[in-house]
């Protein structure tokens, strides 16, 4: 059984994860910073301690070249330790060249000297010391030694420095969290509006308003595309309802007509020859109804992939000539035979001859129905070979053309133009069915151009 993932808002999701990553990164940076600053501080203070030890060593040499401990030695150390900014806990030990203890600012005897040094320099102790030994020279001859013992903790950063670093890291964490929070909220707001609009569309409400104008290009494109999609869905829903109403009307009209005619004959409203005429009209209406139902079933079968389409090797010129000849036989005398423009060489295509005939005949019928009242109808079919592995069959008529507002809808099922729906009976499946037939043969059918001077459709079939 699949578990349903617990969803959270984009604001909470990204803010929490960025905050965790930010804290981990800043903690690592803080550890590295403290280690590096402590090391630099220790090196600096060790150098300062060495300078202080050298100053003491030069102070203890008298003109006779011996080590002399002045009476104000303690005051000297206190005064100069403040000058050199030496921390508390400093221990100063002065010995002669033989290691005999001459001075210590802490109580210490000669016997205690080794023990004290070992204890203070023991690194295993919690609080260790650093020893800074400096020899006392007189003309290059060592006459003694000054040893400074400084607590390790006094050599590193002071607590106030560490507090400053901690405060800085906390400030950076808060600033980073605030930045990602504001950014995530800014990004989430238009996405939330789009999601809300999508829910409205799923409920059938297509009149949506998204009042958001983000500066980010991707979010702007998302909102514009969503608005265009909503407008297209609204248009398609309106067209669907309108086409369904037209379909219902087209199917209801012959049924109503047949019912009225048969009822008139049964009630003997008409008799003899007039009754026979009414029955003949009723048969014609039932024939139209049957053809519309067959068209509807054929379209649904083809859309569902249940219609088999053959792929035969065909002579395109011979096939078009036969189609034009058969179509012309069933037309009125005032309709001229379409002109056929052929190339000078053989063009063989792959397709179903019956399906290609259905497409061409449908285009010819549409052309004949669009005849302009002020000029004689002229139709032309041209064949040419393209360089992309397809042959192109263009059917042209000089009829009244398709209005620009309807050109994008001519291949929609059940769509019928304003001019055609009042003059020709049908379901509006002809071009939609023809396009599906062309695509089933790995080709296509498209409206090439249409104006008041005429219309041309292009059928492509593979060579």
N, C-alpha and C positions, 0 to 999 in steps of 0.2 A: 504494500500500500504506500503510495507516494505521500511523503510529508509535504504539507504546504509550508513553504518558507515564510517565516515571519518578516514582513516588510516594514521598513521604517522610512521616514522622510529623507530626502536628499540632504536637507540641512543638518539633521542629526547624524546621518551616516558619515558624511565627509568631515563635519566639524569634529566629531569624536575621534575619528581615525587620524586626522591631521594633528589633533591635540596630542594623542599618544605618541605619534612619530616625532612631533616637535619636542615633547618632554624628554624622550629617550635621546634625541640628538643633542639637546642642550645639556643634559646630564653628562653625556660623554664629553661634550665640549668643556663643561665646567671642571670635570676631573682632569682633563688634559691641561686646562688653564691653571688650575691650582698647583698641579705638579710642576709645570714649567715656571710659574712665577715663584714658587718656593725654591726651586733650584737656582734661579737667577738671583733671588734675594740672598740665599745662602752664600753663593759665590761672591756677591758684592760685599757682604758683611765679613766674610773670611778675609777678603783683601783689605778691608778697613781695619780689621783686628790685627792683621800683619803689620800695617802701617803704625798702628798704636803700639804694638810690641817693639818695633824698631825705634819709635820715639822714646820709649822707656829705656831701651838698651843704650841709646846715646846719652840719655840723661844720667845714667848710673856710672859713667866712666869719668874718673877724676883726672886732673892733669898729670898725675904720677903714673897713670896707666893701670890703675886698679879699680875694682868694683867697690863703690861706696854707696851705701843705702842712706839717703837723706832722711832727716827727721820728718819732713813734711811729705813723705812718700804716699801716705794714704790720701792726703788732700790732693796731691798731684794726680793720683789715679782717678779720684772722683771728678776732678775738674776736667781732665782730658777725656775721660770716658763720656762725659756729656758732650764735649766738643766733637768727638768722633761718633757720637750717637750709638754707643755700645749699650746693649740691653742689660737688664738686671741679672744678678747671679754670676757676674764675672769674677773669676779667680786668677790672681796674678802671682806667679811663683818665680823667684829669682834664685839661681844656684850659681856656684863658682864653676871653674873648669873641671873640678873633680866631682861635681854633683852634690856638693854640700849645700844645704839649704841656707840661704842668706836672708830671704824675705818671703812672706806670704801675707796677703791681705785677709786671709782667714786663719784662725788658730790652727797651727800645724807644727809638729816636731819633725826632726830628721828621721826618726823611726817611722813616723806616720806617712812620710812622703811616698814611698812606693805603693803602700796600701791605698792611699787616697787617689793616686793617679790611676791605679788599676780599677778601682771602683767606678771612678767617674768616666773612664774611657770604655767601660764594659758596654758593648752594644746590645747585650741581652737585657739590660735594664730598661725600664719603661722610659725614663728620662735620661738620655745620654748627654755627653759633652763632646765638643770638638777641641782638640789641642792645637795651639799655634805656637810652635817653638821658634825662637829667633835668637841666634848667637850674639854674644856681646864681644865685639872685636876691638882690639887696640893695635893699630898698624898691621892689620891682617892676622893677628894672633888672637885666637879665641881665649878669652879670660873668664867667660861665664855664659849663662843662658837665661833668657826670659821666656817663660811659658805662660801663655794665656789659655785658660779653660773657659769656654763659653757654652752655655746650655744650647742644645740643638734647637729647642723651640724658640729661643730668642733670635736665631739666625734666619728663621723662615718668616713668612708674612705675618704681620700683626693681625689680631682678631678683627680690627676695624676694616682692614683690607679685604679679609675674607667675607665680612658682612657686605661690603660694597659689591664684591663679585656676586654673592648670592642675590642681593637686591637687583643687580643688573640682569641676572638670568631670569629671575621672577618677572621682571618688567618685560623682557623679550618674550617670555612665554605668554604673558597676558596680551601683549601686542600682537603676537603671531596668531593666537586664538581669535582675537577680535577681528583680525584681518580676514582669516578664512571663514569666520562666521558671517561677516558682512558680504564677502564674495559669494559664499554658498547661498545666502538668502537672496542676493541679487540674481543669481542664476536660477534659483528654484522658483522665484515668483512667476516669470513668464511660462516656465514649464508647467507649473501648477495651473495656470490659466488655460493652457492648451489642453491639459488633461481634463479640466472641468468642461471645456467646450466639447471635447471628444465624448464625454458622458452625455452631454445634451444631444449630440448627433445620434448616439446609439439609441436614444429615446425617441428619435424622429423629429427633433427640433433643429432645423437647419438654419434658422435666423440667429446666428451667434455673433457676439461682439467680443473681440479680444483687444482690450485697451492696454497695449504694451508696445513700447518702441525701444527695444534694447539696442545698445550700441554695438554689441557683439555681432559679427557678421553671421555666424552660424545660427544663433538664436533668431536673428532677423529673418534669415532664409527659412527657418522652421515655421515661424509664425506666418510669413507670406504664403508658403506652400500649403499650410493648413487652411488658411482663409480661401485660397484658390480651390482646394479640395472640397471644402464645405460648400462653396458656391457651385462647383460642378455637381456635387451630390444633390444640392437643391434643384438645380436645373434638370438633372436626370430624373429625380423623383417627380418633378412637375411634368416632364415629358412622358414618364411612365404612366402617370395617372391620365394624362391627356390621350396618350396612345391607346390605353386600355379602354377608355371611353369610346374612342373611335372604332376600336376592334369590336366592342360590344354592339355599337350602332351598325357596323357593316354586317355582322352576323344576324342581327335582329331584323334588319330591313327585308331581306328575302324571305325570312320565315313569316313575317307579318304579311308580306305581299302574297305568298302562297296560301296562307290561311284565309285571307280575304277572298282570293279568287276561287278557292275550292268551296268556301262557304257560299259564295254567290251561285255557283253551279248547283250545289246540293239543295239550296233553298229555291232553285228554279227562278232566280232573279233574272238570269240570262238563259236563253234556250237556243237549240239548234246550232247554227254556225257560230254565233257569238259565244255559246258555251264551249264549243271546240276551241275557239280562239283563246278563251280564258284558260283552258287546260294547257294549251300550248305555251302560253306565257308562264303558267305555273311550273311547267317542266323546265323552261329556260331558267327561271329563278332557282329551282332546285339544283340545276346544273351549276350555276354560279356558286351557290352555297357549297356544293360538293367540292368544287375547285378550290374555294377558300379553305375548306377544312383539310383538303389534301396538301395545300401549300403549308398550312400550319403544322401538320404532322410531319411533312418532309423536313421543314426547318428544325423542328425539335429533334428529329432523328439524326440529322446531320450535326446539330450542335452537341448532341450526346455521343457522337462518334459511332453511330450504329449503321450509317450508310457506307457501303463499300464503294471505293473509287478505284478504277483500274488505271494502270500506267502503261499505255501502249505507245508504240512508235508511229507517229502521224505525220503526214505531209500537210503542213499548215495551210498552204495555198489551196490545195484541193479541198480540204475540210471547210475552209471559209467560203469557197465558191459554192459548195453544196448547201451550206447553211443559208446563204443569201438566196439561192434559187428556191429552196423550200419555203422560206419565210415570205418571199414575194408572191408565191402562189396563193397564199391565204389572205392577201391584203386587197384593199379596194383598188379600183383602176386608177384613182387619182394619186396613188402613192407610187412614186418611181422606184425602180430597183436601185439599192445602194451601190455606190461606186466602190470598186475594190482596187486598192493600190498595192501591188506586189513588187518585191525586189526581183532582180534579174537572175537569181539563182535559187536552188532548192533549199528550203528551210524545214528541217524535221524537228518536231517537238515531242515531248513525252507527256501524256495526259490521257484523260478519259474523253473520247469524242462526244458521247452523249452529254456529259457535264459541261464541256466547252460550248456545245450547241445551246444548252439551257442558258448559259451566261450571255452569249451573243444575242440570242433571241430576246432575252429580257431587256438588254440594252437597246436593241432595235425597236421593241415595242414602246419603251419609254421615250425614245426619240420621236416616234410617230405620234405619241400622245401629246408631245410638247410642241406640236406644229404651230408656228407663228401665223396669225390670221392675215398678215399683210404680205407674206411672201410664200412661194411654193416650197414644200419640204424637200430638203436635200440632205442625204446621209452618205457618209464615206467610211470605209473600213480600210485601214492601212496596216501592213505587216512589215516589221523590220527586225533584224537580228542585233542584239546588244552585245557588248564586250564582256559582260559579267556572267555569261552562261545562260541567258534567258532570251526568249523571243517576246516581242511586245506587239500586242494587237490593240490599235487605237480605234474606237468607234466615235465618230463625230456626227452631230446633227446641227442644223442651223435653226433650231427651234427657239422658243422664248427664253430659254435658260433657267437656271436655278437661282433664286434670290440669295445674296451673300449671307443673310441670317440663317438660311437653311442648309448651306453647303456642308457645315460640319456635322449635320445630323442625317445626311442622306443614307448612311449605312446603318443607322439605328433601326432595330426591329420595330415594326408597327408605326414607323414615322411616315407621314404622308404630307406633302407640301400643301400650302393653303390653296394654290390654284388647282392642284390635282384632285384633292379630296372632294371638290364640288363637281367634277366632270367625269372622273373615272372611279369605278367601284373596285375595291381591293382591300387587302389587309396591311399593305406597306411592308411586305416581307421580301419583295423581289430583289432589291439591291443587297439587303442583309444576307439573303440566301445565296446570291451570286458570289458575294465576297467569301463566304464560308466554303463554297465549292472551289473557288480559286485557291484558297489556302490549303484545302485538302489535297490539291494537286501540286503542292510545294510552290505555288505562285501567289499572285495577289491581284486585287482589283482596287483601283483608286480613281478618284475624281481628278482629272488632269487640270481642267479649267472650265469655267462657266461664266457666261455674260449674256447680255441681250442679243449678241450675235450668234450664240450657240453654245453647245456643251460637248465636251469630249471626255470619255472614260478610257483608261488604259488597263488592259488585261495582260499580265505577264505570266508566261508558262516556261518551265525549264526546257532547254534545248535537249 
